[in-house]
Amino acid sequence: MVRNKKAEILGDWIARARAIEGTGELNRFAKGISDEFSAIQAALSLPWSNGQVEGQVNRLKLIKRQMYGRANFDLLRQRVLYRV
């Protein structure tokens, strides 16, 4: 469903997952998906992704953790902009 971007079967999958007895984790996961149904359906049906942005944020946080307490903002800025 996720790899093939089939948003139309999301509702059926949630109903089947919630109907299975004895799987508390799966039921909680299905409930969480149904709470955010419109956002997840849009993510499955639209071609856009924020993966590139998330990757840059992850890189920035890594650099900040590495430099914590060692340098001022100017060095951090240079390191982020020039990919040292």
mmCIF file as gemmi writes it, N, C-alpha and C atoms, coordinates in Angstrom:
data_model
loop_
_atom_site.group_PDB
_atom_site.id
_atom_site.type_symbol
_atom_site.label_atom_id
_atom_site.label_alt_id
_atom_site.label_comp_id
_atom_site.label_asym_id
_atom_site.label_entity_id
_atom_site.label_seq_id
_atom_site.pdbx_PDB_ins_code
_atom_site.Cartn_x
_atom_site.Cartn_y
_atom_site.Cartn_z
_atom_site.occupancy
_atom_site.B_iso_or_equiv
_atom_site.pdbx_formal_charge
_atom_site.auth_seq_id
_atom_site.auth_asym_id
_atom_site.pdbx_PDB_model_num
ATOM 1 N N . MET Axp A 1 ? 0.83 -1.184 0 1 0 ? 1 A 1
ATOM 2 C CA . MET Axp A 1 ? 0 0 0 1 0 ? 1 A 1
ATOM 3 C C . MET Axp A 1 ? 0.88 1.255 0 1 0 ? 1 A 1
ATOM 4 N N . VAL Axp A 2 ? 1.919 1.277 0.815 1 0 ? 2 A 1
ATOM 5 C CA . VAL Axp A 2 ? 2.761 2.465 0.903 1 0 ? 2 A 1
ATOM 6 C C . VAL Axp A 2 ? 3.69 2.564 -0.308 1 0 ? 2 A 1
ATOM 7 N N . ARG Axp A 3 ? 4.336 1.484 -0.651 1 0 ? 3 A 1
ATOM 8 C CA . ARG Axp A 3 ? 5.271 1.518 -1.783 1 0 ? 3 A 1
ATOM 9 C C . ARG Axp A 3 ? 4.568 1.769 -3.105 1 0 ? 3 A 1
ATOM 10 N N . ASN Axp A 4 ? 3.365 1.26 -3.262 1 0 ? 4 A 1
ATOM 11 C CA . ASN Axp A 4 ? 2.63 1.423 -4.522 1 0 ? 4 A 1
ATOM 12 C C . ASN Axp A 4 ? 1.709 2.629 -4.512 1 0 ? 4 A 1
ATOM 13 N N . LYS Axp A 5 ? 1.709 3.402 -3.419 1 0 ? 5 A 1
ATOM 14 C CA . LYS Axp A 5 ? 0.886 4.614 -3.296 1 0 ? 5 A 1
ATOM 15 C C . LYS Axp A 5 ? -0.591 4.329 -3.554 1 0 ? 5 A 1
ATOM 16 N N . LYS Axp A 6 ? -1.143 3.329 -2.874 1 0 ? 6 A 1
ATOM 17 C CA . LYS Axp A 6 ? -2.552 2.97 -3.041 1 0 ? 6 A 1
ATOM 18 C C . LYS Axp A 6 ? -3.356 3.498 -1.86 1 0 ? 6 A 1
ATOM 19 N N . ALA Axp A 7 ? -3.72 4.764 -1.917 1 0 ? 7 A 1
ATOM 20 C CA . ALA Axp A 7 ? -4.462 5.403 -0.83 1 0 ? 7 A 1
ATOM 21 C C . ALA Axp A 7 ? -5.887 4.893 -0.731 1 0 ? 7 A 1
ATOM 22 N N . GLU Axp A 8 ? -6.422 4.365 -1.82 1 0 ? 8 A 1
ATOM 23 C CA . GLU Axp A 8 ? -7.827 3.942 -1.818 1 0 ? 8 A 1
ATOM 24 C C . GLU Axp A 8 ? -8.082 2.731 -0.93 1 0 ? 8 A 1
ATOM 25 N N . ILE Axp A 9 ? -7.06 1.948 -0.592 1 0 ? 9 A 1
ATOM 26 C CA . ILE Axp A 9 ? -7.292 0.775 0.256 1 0 ? 9 A 1
ATOM 27 C C . ILE Axp A 9 ? -6.952 1.041 1.721 1 0 ? 9 A 1
ATOM 28 N N . LEU Axp A 10 ? -6.625 2.276 2.065 1 0 ? 10 A 1
ATOM 29 C CA . LEU Axp A 10 ? -6.253 2.612 3.44 1 0 ? 10 A 1
ATOM 30 C C . LEU Axp A 10 ? -7.415 2.382 4.402 1 0 ? 10 A 1
ATOM 31 N N . GLY Axp A 11 ? -8.585 2.821 4.046 1 0 ? 11 A 1
ATOM 32 C CA . GLY Axp A 11 ? -9.75 2.645 4.925 1 0 ? 11 A 1
ATOM 33 C C . GLY Axp A 11 ? -10.063 1.178 5.188 1 0 ? 11 A 1
ATOM 34 N N . ASP Axp A 12 ? -9.98 0.352 4.153 1 0 ? 12 A 1
ATOM 35 C CA . ASP Axp A 12 ? -10.222 -1.077 4.327 1 0 ? 12 A 1
ATOM 36 C C . ASP Axp A 12 ? -9.163 -1.709 5.221 1 0 ? 12 A 1
ATOM 37 N N . TRP Axp A 13 ? -7.909 -1.295 5.056 1 0 ? 13 A 1
ATOM 38 C CA . TRP Axp A 13 ? -6.845 -1.855 5.875 1 0 ? 13 A 1
ATOM 39 C C . TRP Axp A 13 ? -7.048 -1.505 7.343 1 0 ? 13 A 1
ATOM 40 N N . ILE Axp A 14 ? -7.443 -0.265 7.62 1 0 ? 14 A 1
ATOM 41 C CA . ILE Axp A 14 ? -7.684 0.156 9.008 1 0 ? 14 A 1
ATOM 42 C C . ILE Axp A 14 ? -8.809 -0.665 9.622 1 0 ? 14 A 1
ATOM 43 N N . ALA Axp A 15 ? -9.889 -0.865 8.874 1 0 ? 15 A 1
ATOM 44 C CA . ALA Axp A 15 ? -11.026 -1.645 9.389 1 0 ? 15 A 1
ATOM 45 C C . ALA Axp A 15 ? -10.61 -3.087 9.683 1 0 ? 15 A 1
ATOM 46 N N . ARG Axp A 16 ? -9.835 -3.7 8.785 1 0 ? 16 A 1
ATOM 47 C CA . ARG Axp A 16 ? -9.382 -5.08 9.02 1 0 ? 16 A 1
ATOM 48 C C . ARG Axp A 16 ? -8.422 -5.16 10.193 1 0 ? 16 A 1
ATOM 49 N N . ALA Axp A 17 ? -7.536 -4.187 10.327 1 0 ? 17 A 1
ATOM 50 C CA . ALA Axp A 17 ? -6.565 -4.197 11.418 1 0 ? 17 A 1
ATOM 51 C C . ALA Axp A 17 ? -7.251 -4.022 12.768 1 0 ? 17 A 1
ATOM 52 N N . ARG Axp A 18 ? -8.27 -3.195 12.829 1 0 ? 18 A 1
ATOM 53 C CA . ARG Axp A 18 ? -8.976 -2.983 14.092 1 0 ? 18 A 1
ATOM 54 C C . ARG Axp A 18 ? -9.887 -4.14 14.45 1 0 ? 18 A 1
ATOM 55 N N . ALA Axp A 19 ? -10.254 -4.949 13.457 1 0 ? 19 A 1
ATOM 56 C CA . ALA Axp A 19 ? -11.138 -6.093 13.713 1 0 ? 19 A 1
ATOM 57 C C . ALA Axp A 19 ? -10.392 -7.303 14.262 1 0 ? 19 A 1
ATOM 58 N N . ILE Axp A 20 ? -9.081 -7.344 14.123 1 0 ? 20 A 1
ATOM 59 C CA . ILE Axp A 20 ? -8.302 -8.485 14.605 1 0 ? 20 A 1
ATOM 60 C C . ILE Axp A 20 ? -8.213 -8.436 16.123 1 0 ? 20 A 1
ATOM 61 N N . GLU Axp A 21 ? -8.601 -9.509 16.76 1 0 ? 21 A 1
ATOM 62 C CA . GLU Axp A 21 ? -8.575 -9.595 18.222 1 0 ? 21 A 1
ATOM 63 C C . GLU Axp A 21 ? -7.198 -10.036 18.704 1 0 ? 21 A 1
ATOM 64 N N . GLY Axp A 22 ? -6.804 -9.582 19.878 1 0 ? 22 A 1
ATOM 65 C CA . GLY Axp A 22 ? -5.575 -10.043 20.5 1 0 ? 22 A 1
ATOM 66 C C . GLY Axp A 22 ? -4.312 -9.35 20.041 1 0 ? 22 A 1
ATOM 67 N N . THR Axp A 23 ? -4.442 -8.319 19.232 1 0 ? 23 A 1
ATOM 68 C CA . THR Axp A 23 ? -3.26 -7.577 18.793 1 0 ? 23 A 1
ATOM 69 C C . THR Axp A 23 ? -3.415 -6.117 19.212 1 0 ? 23 A 1
ATOM 70 N N . GLY Axp A 24 ? -3.086 -5.853 20.464 1 0 ? 24 A 1
ATOM 71 C CA . GLY Axp A 24 ? -3.242 -4.5 20.999 1 0 ? 24 A 1
ATOM 72 C C . GLY Axp A 24 ? -2.393 -3.47 20.283 1 0 ? 24 A 1
ATOM 73 N N . GLU Axp A 25 ? -1.162 -3.862 19.937 1 0 ? 25 A 1
ATOM 74 C CA . GLU Axp A 25 ? -0.273 -2.917 19.261 1 0 ? 25 A 1
ATOM 75 C C . GLU Axp A 25 ? -0.804 -2.534 17.89 1 0 ? 25 A 1
ATOM 76 N N . LEU Axp A 26 ? -1.293 -3.534 17.154 1 0 ? 26 A 1
ATOM 77 C CA . LEU Axp A 26 ? -1.839 -3.262 15.821 1 0 ? 26 A 1
ATOM 78 C C . LEU Axp A 26 ? -3.104 -2.42 15.914 1 0 ? 26 A 1
ATOM 79 N N . ASN Axp A 27 ? -3.922 -2.687 16.913 1 0 ? 27 A 1
ATOM 80 C CA . ASN Axp A 27 ? -5.144 -1.892 17.1 1 0 ? 27 A 1
ATOM 81 C C . ASN Axp A 27 ? -4.809 -0.44 17.42 1 0 ? 27 A 1
ATOM 82 N N . ARG Axp A 28 ? -3.815 -0.222 18.283 1 0 ? 28 A 1
ATOM 83 C CA . ARG Axp A 28 ? -3.411 1.151 18.613 1 0 ? 28 A 1
ATOM 84 C C . ARG Axp A 28 ? -2.818 1.851 17.389 1 0 ? 28 A 1
ATOM 85 N N . PHE Axp A 29 ? -2.037 1.118 16.599 1 0 ? 29 A 1
ATOM 86 C CA . PHE Axp A 29 ? -1.467 1.691 15.387 1 0 ? 29 A 1
ATOM 87 C C . PHE Axp A 29 ? -2.563 2.087 14.397 1 0 ? 29 A 1
ATOM 88 N N . ALA Axp A 30 ? -3.543 1.201 14.224 1 0 ? 30 A 1
ATOM 89 C CA . ALA Axp A 30 ? -4.656 1.495 13.313 1 0 ? 30 A 1
ATOM 90 C C . ALA Axp A 30 ? -5.478 2.672 13.812 1 0 ? 30 A 1
ATOM 91 N N . LYS Axp A 31 ? -5.664 2.783 15.125 1 0 ? 31 A 1
ATOM 92 C CA . LYS Axp A 31 ? -6.398 3.924 15.672 1 0 ? 31 A 1
ATOM 93 C C . LYS Axp A 31 ? -5.635 5.219 15.428 1 0 ? 31 A 1
ATOM 94 N N . GLY Axp A 32 ? -4.309 5.174 15.605 1 0 ? 32 A 1
ATOM 95 C CA . GLY Axp A 32 ? -3.505 6.362 15.341 1 0 ? 32 A 1
ATOM 96 C C . GLY Axp A 32 ? -3.567 6.788 13.887 1 0 ? 32 A 1
ATOM 97 N N . ILE Axp A 33 ? -3.592 5.814 12.991 1 0 ? 33 A 1
ATOM 98 C CA . ILE Axp A 33 ? -3.709 6.136 11.566 1 0 ? 33 A 1
ATOM 99 C C . ILE Axp A 33 ? -5.087 6.719 11.261 1 0 ? 33 A 1
ATOM 100 N N . SER Axp A 34 ? -6.123 6.166 11.876 1 0 ? 34 A 1
ATOM 101 C CA . SER Axp A 34 ? -7.46 6.695 11.606 1 0 ? 34 A 1
ATOM 102 C C . SER Axp A 34 ? -7.63 8.105 12.179 1 0 ? 34 A 1
ATOM 103 N N . ASP Axp A 35 ? -6.91 8.414 13.269 1 0 ? 35 A 1
ATOM 104 C CA . ASP Axp A 35 ? -6.963 9.778 13.811 1 0 ? 35 A 1
ATOM 105 C C . ASP Axp A 35 ? -6.359 10.791 12.84 1 0 ? 35 A 1
ATOM 106 N N . GLU Axp A 36 ? -5.378 10.378 12.085 1 0 ? 36 A 1
ATOM 107 C CA . GLU Axp A 36 ? -4.705 11.254 11.111 1 0 ? 36 A 1
ATOM 108 C C . GLU Axp A 36 ? -5.009 10.81 9.68 1 0 ? 36 A 1
ATOM 109 N N . PHE Axp A 37 ? -6.211 10.334 9.448 1 0 ? 37 A 1
ATOM 110 C CA . PHE Axp A 37 ? -6.568 9.709 8.182 1 0 ? 37 A 1
ATOM 111 C C . PHE Axp A 37 ? -6.332 10.625 6.979 1 0 ? 37 A 1
ATOM 112 N N . SER Axp A 38 ? -6.784 11.865 7.054 1 0 ? 38 A 1
ATOM 113 C CA . SER Axp A 38 ? -6.664 12.747 5.884 1 0 ? 38 A 1
ATOM 114 C C . SER Axp A 38 ? -5.206 13.042 5.539 1 0 ? 38 A 1
ATOM 115 N N . ALA Axp A 39 ? -4.361 13.225 6.554 1 0 ? 39 A 1
ATOM 116 C CA . ALA Axp A 39 ? -2.947 13.504 6.281 1 0 ? 39 A 1
ATOM 117 C C . ALA Axp A 39 ? -2.253 12.281 5.674 1 0 ? 39 A 1
ATOM 118 N N . ILE Axp A 40 ? -2.555 11.099 6.195 1 0 ? 40 A 1
ATOM 119 C CA . ILE Axp A 40 ? -1.92 9.887 5.677 1 0 ? 40 A 1
ATOM 120 C C . ILE Axp A 40 ? -2.439 9.564 4.281 1 0 ? 40 A 1
ATOM 121 N N . GLN Axp A 41 ? -3.708 9.785 4.056 1 0 ? 41 A 1
ATOM 122 C CA . GLN Axp A 41 ? -4.267 9.561 2.719 1 0 ? 41 A 1
ATOM 123 C C . GLN Axp A 41 ? -3.617 10.516 1.71 1 0 ? 41 A 1
ATOM 124 N N . ALA Axp A 42 ? -3.399 11.751 2.104 1 0 ? 42 A 1
ATOM 125 C CA . ALA Axp A 42 ? -2.73 12.709 1.212 1 0 ? 42 A 1
ATOM 126 C C . ALA Axp A 42 ? -1.289 12.285 0.945 1 0 ? 42 A 1
ATOM 127 N N . ALA Axp A 43 ? -0.602 11.793 1.983 1 0 ? 43 A 1
ATOM 128 C CA . ALA Axp A 43 ? 0.785 11.352 1.798 1 0 ? 43 A 1
ATOM 129 C C . ALA Axp A 43 ? 0.865 10.17 0.839 1 0 ? 43 A 1
ATOM 130 N N . LEU Axp A 44 ? -0.141 9.318 0.844 1 0 ? 44 A 1
ATOM 131 C CA . LEU Axp A 44 ? -0.143 8.161 -0.049 1 0 ? 44 A 1
ATOM 132 C C . LEU Axp A 44 ? -0.577 8.505 -1.47 1 0 ? 44 A 1
ATOM 133 N N . SER Axp A 45 ? -1.312 9.578 -1.63 1 0 ? 45 A 1
ATOM 134 C CA . SER Axp A 45 ? -1.856 9.864 -2.958 1 0 ? 45 A 1
ATOM 135 C C . SER Axp A 45 ? -1.143 11.003 -3.693 1 0 ? 45 A 1
ATOM 136 N N . LEU Axp A 46 ? -0.452 11.874 -2.975 1 0 ? 46 A 1
ATOM 137 C CA . LEU Axp A 46 ? 0.204 13.007 -3.622 1 0 ? 46 A 1
ATOM 138 C C . LEU Axp A 46 ? 1.661 12.689 -3.941 1 0 ? 46 A 1
ATOM 139 N N . PRO Axp A 47 ? 2.214 13.283 -4.984 1 0 ? 47 A 1
ATOM 140 C CA . PRO Axp A 47 ? 3.588 12.958 -5.395 1 0 ? 47 A 1
ATOM 141 C C . PRO Axp A 47 ? 4.672 13.667 -4.592 1 0 ? 47 A 1
ATOM 142 N N . TRP Axp A 48 ? 4.321 14.625 -3.725 1 0 ? 48 A 1
ATOM 143 C CA . TRP Axp A 48 ? 5.328 15.419 -3.029 1 0 ? 48 A 1
ATOM 144 C C . TRP Axp A 48 ? 5.853 14.696 -1.802 1 0 ? 48 A 1
ATOM 145 N N . SER Axp A 49 ? 7.075 15.065 -1.427 1 0 ? 49 A 1
ATOM 146 C CA . SER Axp A 49 ? 7.711 14.493 -0.246 1 0 ? 49 A 1
ATOM 147 C C . SER Axp A 49 ? 8.543 15.566 0.434 1 0 ? 49 A 1
ATOM 148 N N . ASN Axp A 50 ? 8.657 15.484 1.754 1 0 ? 50 A 1
ATOM 149 C CA . ASN Axp A 50 ? 9.515 16.424 2.463 1 0 ? 50 A 1
ATOM 150 C C . ASN Axp A 50 ? 10.803 15.736 2.906 1 0 ? 50 A 1
ATOM 151 N N . GLY Axp A 51 ? 11.181 14.675 2.252 1 0 ? 51 A 1
ATOM 152 C CA . GLY Axp A 51 ? 12.382 13.932 2.6 1 0 ? 51 A 1
ATOM 153 C C . GLY Axp A 51 ? 13.649 14.751 2.508 1 0 ? 51 A 1
ATOM 154 N N . GLN Axp A 52 ? 13.769 15.591 1.503 1 0 ? 52 A 1
ATOM 155 C CA . GLN Axp A 52 ? 14.967 16.422 1.338 1 0 ? 52 A 1
ATOM 156 C C . GLN Axp A 52 ? 15.101 17.406 2.495 1 0 ? 52 A 1
ATOM 157 N N . VAL Axp A 53 ? 13.99 18.009 2.894 1 0 ? 53 A 1
ATOM 158 C CA . VAL Axp A 53 ? 14.014 18.957 4.006 1 0 ? 53 A 1
ATOM 159 C C . VAL Axp A 53 ? 14.402 18.247 5.295 1 0 ? 53 A 1
ATOM 160 N N . GLU Axp A 54 ? 13.809 17.083 5.547 1 0 ? 54 A 1
ATOM 161 C CA . GLU Axp A 54 ? 14.116 16.334 6.761 1 0 ? 54 A 1
ATOM 162 C C . GLU Axp A 54 ? 15.59 15.931 6.796 1 0 ? 54 A 1
ATOM 163 N N . GLY Axp A 55 ? 16.155 15.609 5.659 1 0 ? 55 A 1
ATOM 164 C CA . GLY Axp A 55 ? 17.565 15.26 5.602 1 0 ? 55 A 1
ATOM 165 C C . GLY Axp A 55 ? 18.46 16.426 5.969 1 0 ? 55 A 1
ATOM 166 N N . GLN Axp A 56 ? 18.11 17.629 5.502 1 0 ? 56 A 1
ATOM 167 C CA . GLN Axp A 56 ? 18.905 18.814 5.833 1 0 ? 56 A 1
ATOM 168 C C . GLN Axp A 56 ? 18.777 19.162 7.31 1 0 ? 56 A 1
ATOM 169 N N . VAL Axp A 57 ? 17.583 19.016 7.877 1 0 ? 57 A 1
ATOM 170 C CA . VAL Axp A 57 ? 17.383 19.274 9.298 1 0 ? 57 A 1
ATOM 171 C C . VAL Axp A 57 ? 18.202 18.29 10.126 1 0 ? 57 A 1
ATOM 172 N N . ASN Axp A 58 ? 18.207 17.024 9.725 1 0 ? 58 A 1
ATOM 173 C CA . ASN Axp A 58 ? 18.979 16.006 10.419 1 0 ? 58 A 1
ATOM 174 C C . ASN Axp A 58 ? 20.473 16.336 10.372 1 0 ? 58 A 1
ATOM 175 N N . ARG Axp A 59 ? 20.957 16.785 9.212 1 0 ? 59 A 1
ATOM 176 C CA . ARG Axp A 59 ? 22.372 17.153 9.068 1 0 ? 59 A 1
ATOM 177 C C . ARG Axp A 59 ? 22.71 18.337 9.973 1 0 ? 59 A 1
ATOM 178 N N . LEU Axp A 60 ? 21.852 19.338 10.027 1 0 ? 60 A 1
ATOM 179 C CA . LEU Axp A 60 ? 22.092 20.505 10.868 1 0 ? 60 A 1
ATOM 180 C C . LEU Axp A 60 ? 22.133 20.113 12.343 1 0 ? 60 A 1
ATOM 181 N N . LYS Axp A 61 ? 21.22 19.27 12.776 1 0 ? 61 A 1
ATOM 182 C CA . LYS Axp A 61 ? 21.207 18.836 14.173 1 0 ? 61 A 1
ATOM 183 C C . LYS Axp A 61 ? 22.456 18.036 14.517 1 0 ? 61 A 1
ATOM 184 N N . LEU Axp A 62 ? 22.934 17.223 13.59 1 0 ? 62 A 1
ATOM 185 C CA . LEU Axp A 62 ? 24.151 16.459 13.817 1 0 ? 62 A 1
ATOM 186 C C . LEU Axp A 62 ? 25.345 17.385 14.013 1 0 ? 62 A 1
ATOM 187 N N . ILE Axp A 63 ? 25.455 18.391 13.16 1 0 ? 63 A 1
ATOM 188 C CA . ILE Axp A 63 ? 26.559 19.351 13.276 1 0 ? 63 A 1
ATOM 189 C C . ILE Axp A 63 ? 26.468 20.111 14.597 1 0 ? 63 A 1
ATOM 190 N N . LYS Axp A 64 ? 25.266 20.519 14.994 1 0 ? 64 A 1
ATOM 191 C CA . LYS Axp A 64 ? 25.098 21.233 16.258 1 0 ? 64 A 1
ATOM 192 C C . LYS Axp A 64 ? 25.5 20.365 17.44 1 0 ? 64 A 1
ATOM 193 N N . ARG Axp A 65 ? 25.126 19.084 17.418 1 0 ? 65 A 1
ATOM 194 C CA . ARG Axp A 65 ? 25.504 18.183 18.513 1 0 ? 65 A 1
ATOM 195 C C . ARG Axp A 65 ? 27.009 17.995 18.575 1 0 ? 65 A 1
ATOM 196 N N . GLN Axp A 66 ? 27.651 17.885 17.42 1 0 ? 66 A 1
ATOM 197 C CA . GLN Axp A 66 ? 29.098 17.692 17.397 1 0 ? 66 A 1
ATOM 198 C C . GLN Axp A 66 ? 29.844 18.911 17.938 1 0 ? 66 A 1
ATOM 199 N N . MET Axp A 67 ? 29.292 20.102 17.721 1 0 ? 67 A 1
ATOM 200 C CA . MET Axp A 67 ? 29.987 21.323 18.086 1 0 ? 67 A 1
ATOM 201 C C . MET Axp A 67 ? 29.499 21.925 19.398 1 0 ? 67 A 1
ATOM 202 N N . TYR Axp A 68 ? 28.647 21.25 20.123 1 0 ? 68 A 1
ATOM 203 C CA . TYR Axp A 68 ? 28.058 21.822 21.331 1 0 ? 68 A 1
ATOM 204 C C . TYR Axp A 68 ? 29.135 22.245 22.327 1 0 ? 68 A 1
ATOM 205 N N . GLY Axp A 69 ? 29.133 23.529 22.694 1 0 ? 69 A 1
ATOM 206 C CA . GLY Axp A 69 ? 30.067 24.049 23.678 1 0 ? 69 A 1
ATOM 207 C C . GLY Axp A 69 ? 31.477 24.279 23.173 1 0 ? 69 A 1
ATOM 208 N N . ARG Axp A 70 ? 31.728 24.088 21.912 1 0 ? 70 A 1
ATOM 209 C CA . ARG Axp A 70 ? 33.091 24.187 21.391 1 0 ? 70 A 1
ATOM 210 C C . ARG Axp A 70 ? 33.349 25.446 20.577 1 0 ? 70 A 1
ATOM 211 N N . ALA Axp A 71 ? 32.32 26.038 20.001 1 0 ? 71 A 1
ATOM 212 C CA . ALA Axp A 71 ? 32.556 27.154 19.099 1 0 ? 71 A 1
ATOM 213 C C . ALA Axp A 71 ? 31.369 28.11 19.137 1 0 ? 71 A 1
ATOM 214 N N . ASN Axp A 72 ? 31.553 29.26 18.522 1 0 ? 72 A 1
ATOM 215 C CA . ASN Axp A 72 ? 30.47 30.234 18.483 1 0 ? 72 A 1
ATOM 216 C C . ASN Axp A 72 ? 29.627 30.049 17.213 1 0 ? 72 A 1
ATOM 217 N N . PHE Axp A 73 ? 28.669 30.933 17.062 1 0 ? 73 A 1
ATOM 218 C CA . PHE Axp A 73 ? 27.735 30.819 15.952 1 0 ? 73 A 1
ATOM 219 C C . PHE Axp A 73 ? 28.405 30.991 14.594 1 0 ? 73 A 1
ATOM 220 N N . ASP Axp A 74 ? 29.441 31.827 14.518 1 0 ? 74 A 1
ATOM 221 C CA . ASP Axp A 74 ? 30.106 32.062 13.23 1 0 ? 74 A 1
ATOM 222 C C . ASP Axp A 74 ? 30.719 30.779 12.662 1 0 ? 74 A 1
ATOM 223 N N . LEU Axp A 75 ? 31.365 29.997 13.516 1 0 ? 75 A 1
ATOM 224 C CA . LEU Axp A 75 ? 31.954 28.746 13.047 1 0 ? 75 A 1
ATOM 225 C C . LEU Axp A 75 ? 30.868 27.737 12.664 1 0 ? 75 A 1
ATOM 226 N N . LEU Axp A 76 ? 29.811 27.691 13.454 1 0 ? 76 A 1
ATOM 227 C CA . LEU Axp A 76 ? 28.684 26.81 13.113 1 0 ? 76 A 1
ATOM 228 C C . LEU Axp A 76 ? 28.103 27.186 11.754 1 0 ? 76 A 1
ATOM 229 N N . ARG Axp A 77 ? 27.942 28.461 11.511 1 0 ? 77 A 1
ATOM 230 C CA . ARG Axp A 77 ? 27.404 28.934 10.234 1 0 ? 77 A 1
ATOM 231 C C . ARG Axp A 77 ? 28.314 28.524 9.079 1 0 ? 77 A 1
ATOM 232 N N . GLN Axp A 78 ? 29.603 28.71 9.24 1 0 ? 78 A 1
ATOM 233 C CA . GLN Axp A 78 ? 30.543 28.313 8.179 1 0 ? 78 A 1
ATOM 234 C C . GLN Axp A 78 ? 30.48 26.815 7.919 1 0 ? 78 A 1
ATOM 235 N N . ARG Axp A 79 ? 30.405 26.066 8.973 1 0 ? 79 A 1
ATOM 236 C CA . ARG Axp A 79 ? 30.401 24.608 8.814 1 0 ? 79 A 1
ATOM 237 C C . ARG Axp A 79 ? 29.126 24.129 8.103 1 0 ? 79 A 1
ATOM 238 N N . VAL Axp A 80 ? 28.003 24.762 8.392 1 0 ? 80 A 1
ATOM 239 C CA . VAL Axp A 80 ? 26.736 24.389 7.753 1 0 ? 80 A 1
ATOM 240 C C . VAL Axp A 80 ? 26.73 24.798 6.292 1 0 ? 80 A 1
ATOM 241 N N . LEU Axp A 81 ? 27.182 26.009 6.013 1 0 ? 81 A 1
ATOM 242 C CA . LEU Axp A 81 ? 27.117 26.523 4.636 1 0 ? 81 A 1
ATOM 243 C C . LEU Axp A 81 ? 28.154 25.914 3.713 1 0 ? 81 A 1
ATOM 244 N N . TYR Axp A 82 ? 29.337 25.605 4.236 1 0 ? 82 A 1
ATOM 245 C CA . TYR Axp A 82 ? 30.416 25.148 3.382 1 0 ? 82 A 1
ATOM 246 C C . TYR Axp A 82 ? 30.684 23.653 3.463 1 0 ? 82 A 1
ATOM 247 N N . ARG Axp A 83 ? 29.893 22.934 4.223 1 0 ? 83 A 1
ATOM 248 C CA . ARG Axp A 83 ? 29.976 21.468 4.326 1 0 ? 83 A 1
ATOM 249 C C . ARG Axp A 83 ? 31.396 20.99 4.601 1 0 ? 83 A 1
ATOM 250 N N . VAL Axp A 84 ? 31.962 21.476 5.682 1 0 ? 84 A 1
ATOM 251 C CA . VAL Axp A 84 ? 33.319 21.084 6.078 1 0 ? 84 A 1
ATOM 252 C C . VAL Axp A 84 ? 33.315 19.662 6.573 1 0 ? 84 A 1
